[in-house]
Amino acid sequence: MRMGLVESKRVQRHLDRVISTRKNCAFEDIEALYLAAGFTERKTSGSHVIFKKGTITVSVPRRKPVKETYVEQAIELVVQALEGFN
């Protein structure tokens, strides 16, 4: 399923914010990016939150700032989703 114009603009806005704050990114920005890209969120009782879309499942620690590894992973997965791979 392809995203509509409004949804893709919203995703792009969140993606731009995450890219610009890559080294000091807040968890809330990563969360907003995944949700805008169509991922569902499963809250856990632990320190991590799980996001899922199709066959992709990713776990992100709820901490500030989010480590750059998780930010890079989010950028990569959302760009793939925008290009229609999932």
N, C-alpha and C positions, 0 to 999 in steps of 0.2 A: 504494500500500500504506500503510495507516494503522499508526501505532505503537501497541503495546500499552501498558497502564497503567504497567508497570514501566519500559519504555524511555522513556516520556514524562516520568516523574518524574525519571529520571536526566538527561535532557536539560534539564529545568527547573532542576535543581540546578546544572548547569554554566552554564546561561544566567544564573541569578541571580548566580553568582560573577563571570562576565564583566561583567555590568552594574554590579556593585558596585565593580569595579576598572577601570572603563572607561578612565581616564586613565593607569593604570599597570599594564596587563594583561600577564601573562607569556605567552610563546608557548605554553607547555604548557597553559594554560587554554583558549586558542583551539583548539588541537589537540584537546583532550579534548571540547570542545563540538561541533566538526565531526564527530568520530568517533561521539559519542553520538547525533548527529542522522542518522546513516546515510551520511555521506560517506566515500569511500575516500581513502586518502592515497597519493600517489606521491612518494616521496623523490627528490630530484634531487641532483646533485653540486654544485650551486650553493648560493646563499644563500637560496633560496626553496623552499617546499614547496607542492605542488599538491594541492588537495582537489577531489573530483568526486562529483556525485550527479546521475544522469540527464543532462540537458543542461547543468547548471550546472557550470562549472569556475572555481575561484578560486585565485589564487596569493597566498601569504602569506609575507612575509620572516621568516626565522628569526632574530629579534632580540629583545632585552629592553630596555625594554618595547616591545610592539607598538604602532605608531602608531594613534591613535584612529580614523583613517579605516578601517583594516582591522577594528578592533573593531566599529565601527558596521555595516560590511558583514556581518560574521559574525552579529551580532544580527538584522539584517534577513533574511538568508537562512535562518537557523534558525527564526525565527518563521514564515516562509512554509512551511517544511517541516512544522512542527507543525500548521499550519492545513490541510495537505493539498494544497498547490498543486503539489508534486512528489512 
